[in-house]
Amino acid sequence: MRVDSVLFQLAVTLGACYCSTNVSVPKDNPIVTVKQGKVKGAVKSLPDGKTYYSFKGIPYAQPPVGNLRFQEPNAR
């Protein structure tokens, strides 16, 4: 194989890899409203290119330890 042919094939392969990793992801961060207020999320992407919404800091009930064990949940 000639050097020009190898360089061309390398450039095409690298270009295809670059294009396959640049998936367009929505830039708007979702905001949901819960009883305690609003929670801001983020749009994340998986290695296979699929996107999902990620939310951190969601208020949950108090942990069921001690006297709270086997009782109804208590809001924080």
C-alpha positions in Angstrom: 0.0 0.0 0.0 1.2 3.5 -0.7 1.7 6.0 2.0 -0.9 8.3 0.5 -3.5 5.6 0.6 -2.8 4.7 4.2 -3.0 8.4 5.2 -6.3 8.9 3.4 -7.8 5.8 5.0 -6.6 7.0 8.4 -8.1 10.5 7.9 -11.4 9.0 6.8 -11.5 6.6 9.8 -10.6 9.4 12.3 -13.2 11.7 10.7 -15.9 9.0 11.0 -15.0 8.5 14.7 -15.1 12.2 15.4 -18.5 12.6 13.7 -20.0 9.6 15.5 -19.1 11.1 19.0 -20.5 14.5 18.3 -24.2 13.8 19.1 -26.4 16.8 19.4 -27.7 17.1 23.0 -30.4 19.6 24.0 -28.8 22.4 25.9 -31.9 23.3 28.0 -31.6 22.0 31.5 -35.0 20.7 32.7 -36.6 22.1 35.8 -39.3 20.2 37.6 -41.5 21.4 40.4 -42.0 19.3 43.5 -43.9 20.0 46.7 -40.8 21.5 48.3 -39.9 23.7 45.4 -38.1 23.5 42.0 -35.3 21.1 41.1 -32.9 21.8 38.3 -31.7 18.8 36.2 -29.1 18.3 33.6 -29.0 16.6 30.2 -26.4 13.8 30.2 -25.4 11.3 27.5 -24.4 7.7 27.6 -21.4 6.2 25.8 -23.8 4.8 23.1 -25.1 8.4 22.4 -28.5 8.1 24.1 -29.4 11.1 26.3 -31.2 11.1 29.7 -32.2 13.7 32.3 -30.3 13.7 35.6 -31.6 15.3 38.8 -29.6 15.8 42.0 -30.7 17.1 45.3 -34.3 15.8 45.2 -35.8 16.1 48.7 -36.7 12.7 50.2 -38.2 11.6 53.5 -36.1 11.3 56.6 -34.2 8.0 56.7 -36.0 5.2 58.6 -33.6 4.7 61.5 -34.2 4.3 65.2 -37.8 5.1 66.2 -38.7 5.9 62.6 -38.1 2.3 61.5 -41.3 0.6 60.2 -43.3 3.9 60.6 -44.9 6.2 58.0 -42.3 8.4 56.2 -41.7 11.9 57.6 -41.0 14.8 55.3 -37.8 16.7 55.9 
